[in-house]
């Protein structure tokens, strides 16, 4: 198992993590949207679960379609390539 720390600070936890995503404070939403974009584009989500249990997925898909990973990188300071 790998541990990923998402924290603007270099904390004791972040130092022990396998990956530390040191984003700008207050940009965790932009990071999440970038990650959602990748998950949707690469089909890395459970389609049957989404169809059965979610509301608004099509709107979310349309919203992140308009965003670029370059935008998320510029907002968060986290490089696209990890």
Buried (B, 14 or more C-beta within 10 A) or exposed (E): EEEEBBBBEEEEEBEEBEEBBBBBEEBBEBBBBBBBBEEBEEEEEEEEEBEEEEEEBEEBBEEBEEBEBEBBBEBBBBEEEE
